[in-house]
Amino acid sequence: MTRVLIAGLGNMGLPHALAHHLNPDAEIVALVNRSGTVSHPDLHDYPAFTDFHQALAETSPDLAVIATYSDSHAEYACAAMEAGAHVFVEKPLATNVADAQRVAETAARLSRKLVVGYILRHHPSWQKLIAEACSLGGPYVFRMNLNQQSRGAEWETHKALMQTTSPIVDCGVHYVDVMCQITDAAPVKVHGMGLRLSDEIAEDMYNYGQFQVVFADGSAGWYEAGWGPMMSETAHFVKDIITPNGSVSITGGSRETSSDVDSHTRVGSILVHRPEGGQLIDMPDEPGHQQLCDAELAFMLRVIAKDTDLSRHMSGAVQSLTICLAADQSIRTGQPVSLEEACQ
């Protein structure tokens, strides 16, 4: 039985808590959030804390699940590993490259398992998309976005996230990770641009951004992300991978809103195009968000039990974050950013 501490009970933390609640191989020993109270009826009986470090010291978990705001990820992950726990941490791994590297180095030094919440890695439809793209062969053109029209409580959540992390970084790491899995080539250069489209966010933050990344094999990627009530309802969904031998596209996307978390991962169908003809692959019975969180938990428990080597997983998480943070730097400076040294 794996003793688990869960920090954060928001959009990501709550489904992680429910996954652990229902898994017979996991035992929740602590829930941590800012209020110290738990509203979900299935979770009322678990010990609740407001202080992560106190919960860590008093409960001595085997596994810490960190689903708090991004600026606490690195601190909490390192503290948990130093206290003897393995760590599952939601993306992004950290808010800067140095902290992300420190977390990965801490895991390696202490022989702890560190899994980053790249939920698309556990989605069968996205696994199929990656496999089909790899079968075509590169170099690749990636066209991806995740624009979310948010209002009310969802817009408040986005504004809170933007106190520390831009949409380009928060959402972009998922899709850059997909690009990196397909090319398996080092990123070379990133060029980004962004706009602040609301007076409700800080003057040094932007709620719309896009960037281009060039890889060493000649592949090129484009990614776009925007949050807020002003975002378009039509320009929300592009997931294309183009190669000299054809293309692979997701055709079943639905309108992206922060309140409909299932829409962020839903594929529906995959269109594979080759010069000799196309093929539409239907993806019925796709897992929902809760099922994907269940799958992430199952993966975490397996790697602990089997002592799986996660070196490549960790380096991939650092690399995808490095690309997105370079895009953020490019947006803020107005200059392209070289990655040939940063990602070696």
DAJO-V906593 format. One record per run of one state. SS is the DSSP state (hx for helix, st for strand, lp for the rest). FROM is the first residue (numbers start at 1). LEN is the number of residues. Records with the same first field share a line. If there is no record, write none. Layout:
SS->FROM-LEN, FROM-LEN
This chain:
lp->1-1, 8-5, 23-3, 33-8, 44-4, 50-2, 60-3, 67-3, 83-3, 90-7, 111-3, 117-2, 123-1, 137-3, 150-3, 162-5, 184-3, 196-12, 216-4, 229-10, 244-2, 251-10, 265-4, 275-2, 283-6, 307-4, 334-3, 339-6
st->2-6, 26-7, 48-2, 63-4, 86-4, 114-3, 140-10, 187-9, 208-8, 220-9, 239-5, 246-5, 269-6, 277-6, 337-2
hx->13-10, 41-3, 52-8, 70-13, 97-14, 119-4, 124-13, 153-9, 167-17, 261-4, 289-18, 311-23
